[in-house]
Amino acid sequence: MSPLPESYVSPLHLPFNATCLGDFTRQPQDADPGGEAGLWLALRGTELLLRESDHGLALPEGPCPLAPGDDAPIYLGRLRNQPLRALHLDRSTPQPAGYVFENLLTNQPRMDIAQLSLGGLAAQALHWEHNSRFCSRCGAATQALPGDGGKKCVSCGYVHYPHIHPCVIVIVRRPGEVLLIRKAIWPEGRYSLVAGFLDFGECLEEAVAREVEEETGVQVTNIRYIGSQGWPFPSQLMAGFVADYTGGEVRVQESELEDALWFPVNALPTLPPKRSIARFLIDKFCH
């Protein structure tokens, strides 16, 4: 098992993006070959079940080490030419002997980048499966479309596809400083970047300008796209930007934030883990 890298070539190579899934081929659910052979992505919340071995942590293989609950396993595709399935576990599920639960959101995961990214894929697929059982138009049940990732309502016929929510995240700069924000729920002392969901009728760059002004009272210009990262907690796509300060004094939107400050680029506070696009942007534009 290889540890996560200390730096990333580009946002494309950040965890949770398809580039990091290893020897994996996505397939529709109805391509499941059946049987007990295969690998498992068993999730208890954001905790992935992994087998302890002499070579480090590995995905469970063969018959699932835990009995499925009310939710049936979901076939995702083939990993190293073996069937790969995701399984939702109840939060009270005990840890079986010889296995450990590793949190996908921990600061320093013991998983390698492929395991972390596959765990994220499973989390997002399970979230979609759970939230797409019924049609949002009429409330009737849905059924999977053969050979497809979507679902169709059995009553009104409306077709649903996985809901992925676009978000913007931005590093705001002025000479020698960057604007960082803090939410009360974050670990003590940690700061990160302004981020938020797109609203109706705006492009990504417009969302950047709006979110920065809403949350901090600051106006920005020269907004440039840098890259993106899938963020499966539960189903975001983070589009990363850099922007230049053009005016305004910091005024914290207290309903969203605990603090917002300008920090010298050579005296930054505790930052997000390096596996996030927030940290990628900070590292790229503060050095």
C-alpha positions as CSV (number, residue, x, y, z in Angstrom):
1,M,0.0,0.0,0.0
2,S,1.4,3.4,-1.0
3,P,0.7,6.5,1.2
4,L,-1.0,9.5,-0.3
5,P,1.4,11.8,-2.1
6,E,2.6,15.0,-0.4
7,S,1.7,17.0,-3.5
8,Y,-0.3,16.6,-6.7
9,V,0.7,17.4,-10.3
10,S,-2.7,18.9,-11.0
11,P,-6.3,18.9,-9.6
12,L,-6.9,16.0,-12.0
13,H,-4.7,13.8,-9.8
14,L,-6.5,14.7,-6.5
15,P,-8.3,11.8,-4.7
16,F,-11.9,11.1,-5.6
17,N,-11.3,11.9,-9.3
18,A,-11.5,9.0,-11.8
19,T,-7.8,9.3,-12.5
20,C,-7.1,7.9,-9.1
21,L,-9.3,4.8,-9.2
22,G,-6.6,2.5,-10.4
23,D,-7.4,-0.5,-12.6
24,F,-11.1,0.1,-12.5
25,T,-13.8,-0.1,-15.2
26,R,-17.2,1.4,-14.5
27,Q,-20.1,-0.8,-15.6
28,P,-23.9,-0.6,-15.2
29,Q,-25.6,-2.5,-12.3
30,D,-27.2,-5.1,-14.5
31,A,-23.7,-6.2,-15.7
32,D,-23.2,-7.8,-12.3
33,P,-22.0,-11.4,-13.0
34,G,-23.4,-12.6,-9.7
35,G,-21.8,-15.1,-7.4
36,E,-19.6,-14.5,-4.3
37,A,-16.4,-13.7,-6.1
38,G,-15.2,-10.1,-6.1
39,L,-14.1,-7.1,-4.0
40,W,-16.2,-5.1,-1.6
41,L,-16.5,-1.4,-0.7
42,A,-18.4,-1.7,2.6
43,L,-19.2,1.7,4.1
44,R,-20.4,2.5,7.6
45,G,-21.2,6.2,7.2
46,T,-17.9,7.6,5.8
47,E,-15.9,4.6,7.2
48,L,-14.6,2.0,4.8
49,L,-14.1,-1.6,5.9
50,L,-10.6,-2.8,5.1
51,R,-8.7,-6.0,5.7
52,E,-5.5,-6.0,7.6
53,S,-2.7,-7.9,5.9
54,D,1.1,-8.2,6.0
55,H,1.2,-5.8,3.0
56,G,-1.0,-3.2,4.6
57,L,-4.7,-2.5,4.2
58,A,-6.7,-4.2,1.4
59,L,-10.3,-4.4,0.3
60,P,-12.4,-7.4,1.5
61,E,-12.4,-10.1,-1.2
62,G,-14.6,-13.1,-1.8
63,P,-17.8,-13.5,0.3
64,C,-18.7,-10.3,2.1
65,P,-17.4,-10.4,5.7
66,L,-20.6,-8.7,6.9
67,A,-24.2,-9.7,6.2
68,P,-26.0,-7.1,4.1
69,G,-28.7,-5.1,5.8
70,D,-31.9,-3.9,4.3
71,D,-30.0,-2.4,1.3
72,A,-28.8,-4.8,-1.4
73,P,-25.2,-4.4,-2.6
74,I,-24.6,-2.2,-5.7
75,Y,-22.5,-3.5,-8.5
76,L,-20.0,-0.7,-9.6
77,G,-17.8,-2.4,-12.2
78,R,-14.6,-4.4,-12.3
79,L,-11.4,-3.7,-10.3
80,R,-8.3,-5.6,-11.4
81,N,-10.8,-7.7,-13.5
82,Q,-12.8,-8.7,-10.4
83,P,-16.4,-7.7,-9.7
84,L,-16.5,-4.6,-7.3
85,R,-19.6,-4.0,-5.2
86,A,-20.6,-1.3,-2.7
87,L,-22.5,-2.0,0.4
88,H,-24.2,0.3,2.9
89,L,-23.7,-0.8,6.6
90,D,-25.7,0.4,9.5
91,R,-23.7,2.7,11.9
92,S,-24.0,0.2,14.7
93,T,-22.3,-2.5,12.6
94,P,-19.5,-4.1,14.7
95,Q,-16.0,-4.4,13.3
96,P,-15.2,-8.0,12.3
97,A,-12.0,-9.7,13.4
98,G,-9.1,-9.0,11.1
99,Y,-10.7,-5.9,9.7
100,V,-10.6,-2.1,10.4
101,F,-12.9,0.8,9.6
102,E,-11.0,3.7,8.1
103,N,-12.6,7.1,7.8
104,L,-12.5,8.6,4.3
105,L,-12.4,12.1,5.8
106,T,-9.6,11.6,8.3
107,N,-6.7,14.1,8.0
108,Q,-4.1,11.4,7.5
109,P,-5.8,8.3,6.0
110,R,-3.9,5.0,6.1
111,M,-5.5,4.1,2.8
112,D,-3.7,4.6,-0.5
113,I,-5.1,7.0,-3.1
114,A,-7.0,4.3,-5.0
115,Q,-8.7,2.9,-1.9
116,L,-9.7,6.4,-0.8
117,S,-11.1,7.3,-4.2
118,L,-12.9,4.0,-4.6
119,G,-14.5,4.5,-1.1
120,G,-15.6,8.0,-2.3
121,L,-17.1,6.5,-5.4
122,A,-19.0,3.9,-3.3
123,A,-20.3,6.6,-1.0
124,Q,-21.6,8.7,-3.8
125,A,-23.2,5.7,-5.6
126,L,-24.9,4.5,-2.3
127,H,-26.2,8.1,-1.7
128,W,-27.7,8.2,-5.2
129,E,-29.3,4.8,-4.8
130,H,-30.9,5.7,-1.5
131,N,-32.2,9.0,-2.7
132,S,-33.5,7.9,-6.0
133,R,-35.9,5.2,-4.9
134,F,-38.9,7.4,-5.6
135,C,-39.7,9.8,-8.3
136,S,-39.4,13.5,-7.3
137,R,-42.2,14.4,-9.8
138,C,-45.0,12.0,-8.6
139,G,-43.6,10.0,-5.7
140,A,-43.9,6.6,-7.3
141,A,-41.1,4.0,-7.3
142,T,-38.3,4.1,-9.8
143,Q,-36.5,1.3,-11.5
144,A,-33.0,1.1,-12.9
145,L,-32.6,1.6,-16.7
146,P,-30.9,-1.5,-18.3
147,G,-27.3,-0.8,-19.4
148,D,-27.5,2.7,-18.0
149,G,-26.8,4.7,-14.8
150,G,-30.3,6.3,-14.6
151,K,-33.7,5.3,-13.3
152,K,-37.1,5.6,-14.7
153,C,-40.4,6.3,-12.8
154,V,-42.7,3.3,-13.1
155,S,-45.7,5.7,-13.0
156,C,-45.1,8.9,-14.9
157,G,-42.1,7.7,-16.9
158,Y,-39.8,10.5,-15.9
159,V,-36.1,9.6,-16.2
160,H,-33.7,10.5,-13.4
161,Y,-29.9,10.5,-13.5
162,P,-27.4,10.9,-10.6
163,H,-27.6,14.3,-9.0
164,I,-24.1,16.0,-8.9
165,H,-24.1,19.4,-7.4
166,P,-21.6,22.0,-8.8
167,C,-19.8,24.2,-6.3
168,V,-17.2,26.9,-6.7
169,I,-14.1,27.3,-4.4
170,V,-11.8,30.2,-4.7
171,I,-8.5,31.5,-3.4
172,V,-8.6,35.3,-3.2
173,R,-5.3,37.2,-3.4
174,R,-3.9,40.6,-2.8
175,P,-0.1,41.4,-2.6
176,G,1.5,39.2,0.0
177,E,-1.9,38.0,1.4
178,V,-4.7,35.5,0.9
179,L,-8.3,35.6,2.2
180,L,-9.2,32.6,4.3
181,I,-12.4,31.7,6.1
182,R,-13.4,29.5,9.0
183,K,-16.6,27.6,9.9
184,A,-17.4,26.9,13.5
185,I,-17.8,23.1,12.8
186,W,-14.2,22.8,11.6
187,P,-11.3,21.6,13.8
188,E,-10.1,24.3,16.1
189,G,-7.8,26.8,14.3
190,R,-8.4,25.5,10.8
191,Y,-9.1,27.9,7.9
192,S,-9.9,27.3,4.3
193,L,-11.3,29.0,1.2
194,V,-14.6,30.6,0.3
195,A,-16.9,28.0,-1.4
196,G,-20.5,27.6,-2.3
197,F,-23.2,26.1,-4.6
198,L,-24.2,27.6,-7.9
199,D,-27.5,29.5,-8.0
200,F,-30.0,29.7,-10.8
201,G,-29.0,31.7,-13.8
202,E,-25.3,32.2,-13.1
203,C,-22.1,30.8,-14.5
204,L,-19.2,29.6,-12.4
205,E,-17.3,32.9,-12.4
206,E,-20.5,34.8,-11.4
207,A,-21.0,32.3,-8.5
208,V,-17.4,33.0,-7.4
209,A,-17.9,36.7,-7.2
210,R,-21.3,36.4,-5.4
211,E,-20.1,33.8,-2.8
212,V,-17.0,35.9,-1.9
213,E,-19.0,39.1,-1.5
214,E,-21.9,37.4,0.4
215,E,-19.6,35.6,2.8
216,T,-16.9,38.2,3.3
217,G,-18.0,41.5,1.9
218,V,-15.0,41.5,-0.5
219,Q,-15.2,42.2,-4.2
220,V,-13.0,40.3,-6.7
221,T,-11.9,40.5,-10.3
222,N,-9.7,38.5,-12.8
223,I,-11.4,35.2,-11.9
224,R,-9.6,32.3,-13.4
225,Y,-10.5,28.6,-13.5
226,I,-7.8,26.2,-12.2
227,G,-9.3,22.8,-12.0
228,S,-11.9,20.6,-10.3
229,Q,-12.3,17.7,-7.9
230,G,-15.2,15.3,-7.3
231,W,-16.2,15.6,-3.7
232,P,-18.5,12.6,-2.8
233,F,-19.7,14.0,0.6
234,P,-22.3,13.5,-0.5
235,S,-22.3,14.5,-4.2
236,Q,-20.4,17.7,-5.1
237,L,-18.2,18.8,-7.9
238,M,-15.8,21.4,-6.7
239,A,-14.6,23.9,-9.4
240,G,-11.5,25.7,-8.2
241,F,-10.6,29.3,-9.1
242,V,-8.2,32.0,-8.2
243,A,-9.3,35.7,-8.1
244,D,-7.8,39.0,-7.3
245,Y,-9.0,41.4,-4.6
246,T,-10.5,44.6,-6.0
247,G,-12.2,46.3,-3.0
248,G,-14.2,46.1,0.2
249,E,-13.5,45.5,3.9
250,V,-14.0,42.0,5.4
251,R,-17.5,41.6,6.8
252,V,-18.2,38.1,8.0
253,Q,-21.6,36.5,7.1
254,E,-22.3,35.2,10.6
255,S,-25.0,32.7,9.4
256,E,-22.3,30.9,7.4
257,L,-18.9,31.7,8.9
258,E,-17.2,32.1,12.3
259,D,-14.3,34.2,10.9
260,A,-12.7,35.6,7.8
261,L,-9.2,37.1,7.7
262,W,-6.4,38.2,5.4
263,F,-3.3,36.1,6.2
264,P,0.3,36.7,5.0
265,V,1.3,34.0,2.6
266,N,4.3,33.2,4.8
267,A,2.3,32.9,8.0
268,L,-0.7,30.7,7.2
269,P,-2.9,29.1,9.9
270,T,-3.8,25.4,10.1
271,L,-5.0,24.4,6.6
272,P,-7.2,21.6,5.1
273,P,-5.6,18.2,4.2
274,K,-3.5,18.1,1.1
275,R,-6.1,15.7,-0.5
276,S,-8.5,18.5,-1.0
277,I,-8.7,21.1,-3.9
278,A,-8.8,23.8,-1.2
279,R,-5.3,22.9,-0.1
280,F,-4.1,22.4,-3.7
281,L,-5.1,26.0,-4.5
282,I,-3.5,27.4,-1.3
283,D,-0.3,25.5,-2.0
284,K,-0.2,26.6,-5.6
285,F,-0.8,30.3,-5.1
286,C,1.0,30.9,-1.8
287,H,4.4,29.6,-2.8
